């Protein structure tokens, strides 16, 4: 279960949960406050027409303004909400094709270990005051190894 514990230490960290909210408002910052400017999910998880994610969030971090950025910046679909879920509930959701967008285990592992927006968590840049954002509690290579080991072991989920 060491691999599961390492994986979940990352997936339950604010870098992930802020973009997997249980409602239509993303969270932001180290304290996971509601996103500034009244930003909301909008159609296709990319914000309302006047406040599209890409209006501010570009392909990479902007260290001058403190606005984070990565390819395909958006909220996770509402069916993929993790905010308020336990580690076990999150694990079940990432394995459920009705929740995870129809992904197989192999596709889920690919998403969790290779998608640029997911990997952004380890390169979160600085905030508007120039203060480095907190990274997940497990180093990236160790996390990737843990996700793959968990999947190779049959993706076991412990009892709650």
Residue, then its C-alpha position, 0 to 999 in steps of 0.5 A: x500500500x506504500x505506492x497507493x499512499x504516495x499516489x494519494x498524498x499527491x492526488x489529495x494535495x491542493x495542487x490537484x484538488x483546487x482544479x477538481x472542485x465539487x462545485x462550479x467555482x475553482x479553488x486557488x492558492x495555498x489556502x484553497x480559497x475560491x478563485x478571484x474575480x468570481x471565476x466559474x466553471x462555464x461550458x466545457x470546464x473552461x470558464x464563462x465567456x468573459x472569463x475563459x481560463x485561457x484569458x489569463x492562464x497561458x501555456x506556461x507560468x507567468x512569473x511576472x504576474x504570478x499567473x500559473x499556466x500549462x497546456x490545456x488549463x481547465x477545471x476537471x469535469x464536475x463528474x471528476x470532483x475530488x474536493x471533499x472525497x476520501x482517498x478511497x473515494x478518489x481512487x474509486x473515481x479514477x478507476x470508474x469509466x463512467x466518472x473518469x471519461x471512459x479511461x482504461x487503467x492504462x489510460x488513467x496511468x498515462x494521464x496521471x503520469x504524463x499529462x502536462x497539466x498534471x505534471x505542472x503541479x511540480x512546476x507551479x511557479x510563483x504567486x503574485x508576490x513572487x513567493x514559490x507555490x507549494x509543490x506536492x509532498x512527493x517528488x515527481x519521479x517518486x509519484x510516477x513510480x508509485x502510480x505505475x507500481x499501484x497499477x501493476x499491482x492491480x490498482x488495489x484500493x484499501x478499505x476505508 
